[in-house]
Amino acid sequence: MAKRKIIWSHRAEIKLFKILEFYAERNKSRTYSAKLYQRLNKELRILLKQPDVGLNTEIESVRGLIVDDYILFYEYDNEKIIVHSIWDCRQDSDDLRIK
């Protein structure tokens, strides 16, 4: 079996960039942004071995992995894990779009 790859959707990349930039500007430093990015990647590496660890969502094939104040929405198969979106749980859920 080939090793799974993590693939970020365009939407997820944009949301991640906005989150990291927000903290860099607010804190006048990239230190927290770097730590958050490392934390998210650490949790994603766990998914490579245990992709079922995330919670079921209303969308049948999509799961949600909670990382601190964020949820990574993803789906997987034998070859890849696709991160569809990253959501800050402190935001209004009416604006949530997963796919």
N, C-alpha and C positions, 0 to 999 in steps of 0.2 A: 504494500500500500504506500502510495506517495504521501509525502508530508503535506499537510494543509498549508495554504497561504492565507494571510489576512489581507483583505482588499477593502479599502475605504471608498465608499461612494462619493461622488462629487459633493452632494449635500452634506454628508458627514464631515468631509474635509473642511468645507466652508464653516460649518458650525464649530468645529474644533478650533480652527484658526481664530474665529471671533471670540471664543471663550478665552483662549490663551492671550490674545491681544488685549482683551478687556482687563485681565489681571495685570498684565505688564504695564499698561497705562495707569491703572488705578494705584498700583503699588510702586510705580516709578522704578521697577526692577523686573527682570525676567526670571528671577529665582523661583517664585511660586509657580509660574507657568511651566518652567522646566520640570519641577517636581510633580506637578499634576500630569504633565505629558508622560513622564516616566511611570507614574502610578497606573495610568490608563493602559500603557503598553504592557506593563507587568500583568495586569488582569487579562489582557487579550492573549498573552502567551499561555495562560492557564487554559483558555478556551481551546487552544490548539490540541491539548490533550484530553480535555473534558468539555466538549462543546455543549453538552446538555445542562451545564451548571446554571445557565440563565433561566429566568422565569418565563413561563408561557405568557403570551400576549393575546389580544383579541384577534390578531392576524395569525392564522394557523401555523405558518412556517417560520414566523419571527419570534425570537426570544429576546428578553431584556436582561442585561447584566448590570446590577447596581454597583457603582463605584463612587463612594462618598456621596456627594450631592447630585450625581449624574446617573443616567441610565444609557447604556450603549445598546441600541437595538440592532440585532444582527440575525442572519440566517446562515445555515451552513449545509455543506454536503461533504462528500469524501475528499474533495480537492481544495475547497476554499471556505473561508468564513468571510461573509460580506457584512461590513458595518454600514448599515443604512442611515443611521442618525445617532447623534448624541444629544441628550436632553438634560437640561438643568432642572431638577425637580422643584426648584423654587419659582419657576415660571408658571404662567397661566397655561393650564393643560388644554385650553380651547385652541391654542396655536400649534399644538403638536401635530407634526406630519412625520410619519415613519418612513414610508416609501414614496 
